[in-house]
Amino acid sequence: MNPINPNIARTSPPPVMEARRWIEGVSFPPERPLINVSQAAPVAPPPKGLRQAIAEAALTDDTAHLYGPVLGLPALREEVARQVSTLYRGAVAPDQVAITAGCNQAFAAAIATLAGPGDEVILPVPWYFNHKMWLDMSGVTAVPLATGAELLPTIAAAEDLITPRTRAIVLVTPNNPGGVEYPADLVAAFHDLARTRGLALILDETYRDFDSRPAPAHSLFTAPDWDETLIHLYSFSKAYRLTGHRVGALIAAPGHLAQVEKFLDTVTICPNQLGQRAALWGMRNLAQWLAGERAEILARRAAIETGFATLPGWHLLGVGAYFAYLRHPFDEPAEALCQRMVREIGLLALPGTMFRPEDDPSGPRELRIAFANIDANGIAEMFRRLAALAPG
């Protein structure tokens, strides 16, 4: 057998793939089909107009099948800069934008250009497991930052974790897996901490299009020197249902993007050409459609809040965007519970142990539900099944 990179070997298996194995060999009768709340990726295709735009580009634009600029199509970089500047009432230039093969690659590029083996990056827990996995693969130590009852980290706790090896602090808002929306003043305080201590603040706003707040979620882009500290990440996958096309964005200083370009050229050479054209068409044409998608997600969020408020023993720790994060009432570890839920009530969710360090005692008591792919009837059925679930 060929030798294996020990960093890869130590990295945990992909949690969603692991959970999918739990349904193998399990029969789901027609009257009780599987309800899959394990993954946040949209399961519906893009709207028809966007699919037509992709088809037209494939048929009529020869350059859509060739290598393109490593940092992305100029028109898409310009549109991202324009819309981000408008949304946050700040100033972002096209040369501060890079297009990536999904937001996961944007995170990987950010880390690759900031940290090396033996360095440290601070991650609030519960964390997004792919962030932790990439740090592990890279030999970078993920330093867990505890969050309180509202799943919000504190500046004091973060400050205590900073060492000479710390390179960055990562925030995800609206959060995955917790769902919580980080208050603007908290985001600003973390930016100030990072700037003062000479660190990068990596802000992942993959789910920003489903934030419940009408005002800008933060004011970081209004500072004239924002790019000296902030590295901003975004995904087009959730907004326009482009998960299979792998299109994301990284916003940072032009000088930093020169280093990012090295990473991207080595890994993918250029982002997916059809996916970029799809993202550009979506940004220019689907604002009203996206507003409807947001309204639907917010309605489902309200149904989740109402349902758990009436479900004895379950405690909703956080909810927002695509996710609800819960404490369950049973005297069994969350992983065993999640596997039992598949067999007994046909519900697939992820245990909290997939979002926390192995020795964190909170993980076995928690689980995450990704509710974006179940409608009002599906949510009601989920609560009926949870109410009928007996102790193990």
C-alpha positions in Angstrom: 0.0 0.0 0.0 1.3 3.5 -0.8 2.2 5.7 2.1 -0.4 8.2 3.3 0.2 11.7 4.3 -0.3 11.5 8.1 -2.2 14.8 8.1 -4.8 13.3 5.7 -4.9 10.1 7.7 -5.7 12.0 10.9 -8.4 14.0 9.3 -11.9 12.8 10.1 -14.0 11.3 7.2 -16.5 13.6 5.5 -19.5 13.8 7.9 -22.2 14.0 5.3 -20.8 10.9 3.5 -20.6 9.1 6.8 -24.2 9.9 7.6 -25.4 8.7 4.2 -24.0 5.2 5.1 -26.5 5.1 7.9 -29.4 4.8 5.5 -27.8 1.9 3.6 -30.0 -1.2 3.9 -32.8 0.7 5.7 -36.3 0.4 4.2 -38.5 3.5 4.1 -42.1 2.7 3.4 -44.1 4.9 1.0 -46.2 6.2 3.9 -43.1 7.2 5.8 -40.3 8.3 3.3 -36.9 9.4 4.5 -36.7 13.0 5.6 -33.1 14.1 5.0 -32.0 17.1 7.1 -28.4 16.2 7.1 -27.1 18.5 4.4 -27.8 22.2 3.5 -27.1 21.9 -0.2 -30.2 22.8 -2.4 -31.7 19.7 -3.9 -33.7 21.6 -6.6 -32.1 22.8 -9.9 -31.6 26.5 -10.6 -34.6 28.4 -12.0 -35.4 27.8 -15.7 -34.0 31.1 -16.8 -30.7 30.5 -15.3 -30.5 27.0 -16.8 -31.3 28.5 -20.2 -28.5 31.0 -19.7 -26.1 28.1 -18.9 -27.2 26.2 -22.0 -26.9 29.3 -24.3 -23.4 30.0 -23.0 -22.4 26.3 -23.6 -23.8 26.5 -27.2 -22.8 30.0 -28.3 -19.8 31.1 -26.2 -16.7 29.2 -27.3 -14.6 30.8 -24.5 -16.8 29.1 -21.9 -15.0 25.9 -22.7 -11.5 27.2 -22.4 -9.2 28.2 -19.6 -10.1 31.6 -18.2 -8.4 34.1 -15.8 -7.2 32.4 -12.7 -8.9 34.9 -10.4 -12.1 34.7 -12.4 -14.1 36.4 -15.1 -13.6 40.2 -15.0 -17.3 40.9 -15.4 -18.2 38.6 -12.5 -15.5 40.2 -10.3 -16.9 43.6 -11.2 -20.4 42.6 -10.4 -19.4 41.1 -7.1 -17.5 44.3 -6.2 -20.5 46.4 -7.1 -23.1 44.4 -5.3 -21.0 43.9 -2.1 -20.3 47.7 -2.1 -24.0 48.4 -2.3 -25.1 45.8 0.2 -22.6 46.8 2.9 -22.5 50.5 2.0 -18.8 50.3 1.6 -16.1 50.3 -1.0 -14.9 47.1 -2.8 -13.0 47.2 -6.0 -12.8 44.4 -8.7 -9.2 43.8 -8.0 -10.1 42.9 -4.4 -12.3 40.0 -5.7 -11.3 36.5 -6.6 -13.7 33.9 -7.9 -13.1 30.4 -6.6 -14.3 26.8 -7.2 -16.9 27.1 -4.4 -16.6 28.7 -1.0 -14.7 25.7 0.4 -11.9 26.5 -2.0 -12.0 30.1 -1.0 -11.4 29.0 2.6 -8.7 26.7 1.5 -7.0 29.5 -0.4 -7.3 31.8 2.5 -5.7 29.4 4.9 -3.0 28.3 2.4 -1.9 31.9 2.0 -2.0 32.7 5.8 -0.7 29.6 7.7 1.6 26.7 7.5 2.3 23.5 9.5 2.4 24.3 13.2 0.5 27.5 12.9 -2.8 28.1 14.6 -6.3 29.3 13.5 -9.1 30.0 16.0 -12.5 28.4 15.2 -15.6 29.0 17.3 -17.3 25.7 18.2 -19.5 24.2 17.1 -17.5 24.6 13.9 -18.2 23.9 10.2 -16.5 20.5 9.8 -14.9 21.3 6.4 -13.1 24.2 7.9 -11.7 21.9 10.6 -10.8 19.2 8.0 -8.8 21.6 5.8 -6.8 22.9 8.8 -6.1 19.3 9.8 -5.0 18.4 6.3 -2.7 21.4 6.2 -1.0 20.7 9.5 -2.5 23.9 10.9 -3.9 23.6 14.5 -7.6 24.4 14.9 -7.9 26.1 18.2 -11.5 25.7 19.5 -13.2 28.9 20.8 -16.0 28.1 23.1 -19.4 29.8 22.6 -22.0 30.4 25.3 -25.6 29.5 25.6 -26.5 31.6 22.5 -23.7 30.1 20.5 -21.9 33.4 20.3 -18.1 33.7 21.0 -16.7 36.4 23.2 -13.7 38.7 22.6 -12.3 37.9 26.0 -12.3 34.1 25.3 -10.7 34.6 21.9 -8.0 36.9 23.2 -7.0 34.3 25.7 -6.4 31.8 22.9 -4.0 34.0 20.8 -0.4 32.9 20.8 2.6 33.8 18.7 1.5 31.0 16.3 -2.0 32.3 15.7 -2.6 33.5 12.2 -6.3 34.1 11.9 -9.7 34.0 13.5 -12.6 32.5 11.5 -16.3 33.6 11.9 -19.3 32.1 10.0 -22.5 34.2 10.0 -25.3 33.2 9.6 -23.6 30.3 11.3 -23.1 26.8 10.1 -24.0 24.6 12.1 -25.5 26.9 14.7 -27.7 29.1 12.5 -27.1 32.2 14.7 -26.6 35.6 13.1 -23.6 37.3 14.7 -24.5 40.8 15.8 -22.8 43.6 13.9 -21.0 45.0 17.0 -19.6 41.5 17.7 -18.3 41.1 14.2 -16.7 44.6 14.5 -15.2 43.8 17.8 -13.6 40.6 16.3 -12.3 42.7 13.4 -10.7 45.2 15.9 -9.1 42.3 17.9 -7.7 40.8 14.7 -6.3 44.1 13.5 -4.8 45.0 16.9 -3.1 41.6 17.2 -1.9 41.5 13.5 -4.2 38.6 12.5 -6.5 38.0 9.6 -10.3 37.9 10.2 -11.8 35.3 7.9 -15.5 36.1 7.6 -17.5 33.3 5.9 -20.9 34.7 4.8 -22.0 31.7 2.6 -25.6 32.1 3.9 -25.8 35.9 3.9 -28.7 35.9 1.4 -30.9 34.3 4.1 -30.0 36.6 7.0 -33.2 37.8 8.7 -32.0 41.3 9.3 -33.0 44.1 6.8 -29.9 46.2 7.5 -26.3 45.3 6.5 -25.1 42.5 8.7 -21.9 44.5 9.5 -20.0 47.6 8.6 -16.6 46.2 8.0 -16.4 47.3 4.3 -17.0 50.9 5.3 -13.5 51.2 6.8 -11.0 52.6 4.3 -8.4 50.0 5.3 -10.7 47.0 5.7 -8.6 44.8 3.4 -5.6 45.0 5.8 -7.4 42.6 8.1 -10.6 41.2 6.5 -10.8 38.2 4.2 -14.4 37.7 3.1 -15.8 34.5 1.7 -19.0 33.9 -0.2 -20.8 31.1 -2.1 -23.1 31.4 -5.1 -24.3 27.8 -4.5 -27.1 28.5 -2.0 -28.4 31.8 -3.6 -28.7 30.4 -7.1 -28.7 26.6 -6.6 -25.4 26.2 -8.3 -23.9 23.6 -5.9 -22.7 21.4 -8.8 -21.1 24.2 -10.6 -18.7 25.2 -7.8 -18.6 29.0 -7.7 -17.5 31.0 -4.7 -15.7 34.3 -4.0 -12.9 35.5 -1.8 -12.5 39.3 -1.2 -9.2 40.6 0.1 -6.4 43.0 -0.5 -5.0 42.9 -4.1 -1.6 42.0 -2.7 -3.0 39.1 -0.9 -4.9 38.0 -4.0 -1.5 37.8 -5.8 -0.7 35.0 -3.3 -4.1 33.4 -3.7 -3.6 33.3 -7.4 -0.7 31.0 -6.9 -2.8 28.6 -5.0 -5.8 28.7 -7.4 -3.6 28.3 -10.5 -2.0 25.2 -9.0 -5.3 23.6 -7.9 -7.9 24.4 -10.5 -6.2 26.8 -13.0 -9.5 28.7 -13.3 -13.0 28.6 -11.8 -15.7 26.7 -13.7 -16.4 28.8 -16.8 -20.1 27.9 -17.1 -20.6 28.3 -13.4 -19.2 31.8 -13.5 -21.5 32.8 -16.3 -24.4 31.3 -14.4 -23.4 33.3 -11.2 -23.1 36.5 -13.2 -26.5 36.0 -14.9 -28.0 35.2 -11.5 -26.6 38.3 -9.9 -28.0 40.5 -12.7 -31.4 38.9 -13.1 -32.6 37.0 -10.1 -32.8 39.6 -7.3 -36.6 39.3 -7.1 -36.5 35.5 -7.3 -33.8 35.4 -4.5 -36.0 37.6 -2.3 -38.7 35.0 -2.6 -36.3 32.3 -1.7 -35.2 34.2 1.4 -38.9 34.8 2.4 -39.5 31.0 2.1 -36.4 30.2 4.2 -37.5 32.7 6.9 -41.0 31.1 7.0 -39.4 27.7 7.5 -37.2 29.1 10.2 -40.3 30.4 12.0 -42.0 27.0 11.7 -38.9 25.4 13.2 -38.9 27.8 16.1 -42.6 27.2 16.8 -42.3 23.4 16.5 -39.4 23.1 19.0 -41.1 25.4 21.4 -43.8 22.9 21.8 -41.7 19.7 21.7 -41.0 18.5 25.3 -37.4 18.1 26.2 -35.8 19.5 23.1 -33.9 22.7 23.4 -33.3 25.0 20.4 -29.8 26.5 20.9 -29.6 28.4 17.6 -31.6 28.8 14.4 -31.2 30.8 11.2 -30.5 30.6 7.5 -30.5 26.8 6.7 -29.9 25.4 10.2 -31.3 24.6 13.6 -28.9 23.4 16.3 -30.4 21.5 19.2 -29.9 19.8 22.5 -31.7 16.5 22.6 -33.5 15.0 25.7 -32.3 11.4 25.5 -29.8 9.5 27.6 -27.8 8.3 24.6 -25.0 9.8 22.5 -26.1 11.9 19.6 -24.5 9.7 17.0 -26.4 6.6 18.3 -29.5 8.7 18.5 -29.2 9.9 14.9 -28.7 6.4 13.6 -31.7 5.2 15.6 -33.8 8.1 14.2 -33.1 6.8 10.7 -34.3 3.3 11.6 -37.3 4.2 13.8 -38.7 7.5 12.4 -37.0 7.9 9.0 -35.2 11.1 9.8 -31.5 11.7 8.9 -29.7 14.4 10.9 -26.1 15.0 12.0 -24.9 14.6 15.6 -23.1 17.4 17.4 -20.0 15.3 17.7 -19.4 16.1 14.0 -19.1 19.8 14.8 -17.0 19.8 18.0 -13.6 18.4 19.3 -13.7 14.7 20.2 -13.3 15.5 23.9 -16.0 18.2 24.0 -18.8 16.9 26.3 -21.5 19.0 24.6 -21.3 17.1 21.2 -23.0 13.9 22.4 -26.0 16.0 23.6 -26.5 18.0 20.4 -27.5 17.6 16.7 -28.0 19.8 13.7 -31.0 19.9 11.4 -30.7 21.5 7.9 -34.3 22.5 7.2 -33.9 24.4 3.9 -34.9 21.4 1.8 -38.2 20.5 3.6 -41.3 22.6 3.1 -44.0 23.4 5.6 -45.6 20.0 5.3 -42.3 18.3 5.7 -41.5 20.3 8.8 -44.8 19.4 10.3 -44.2 15.8 9.6 -40.7 16.0 11.1 -42.2 17.3 14.3 -44.8 14.5 14.4 -42.0 11.9 14.1 -39.8 13.6 16.7 -42.8 13.7 19.1 -43.3 9.9 18.6 -39.6 9.1 19.1 -39.3 7.0 22.3 -36.2 7.0 24.6 -33.5 4.6 23.5 
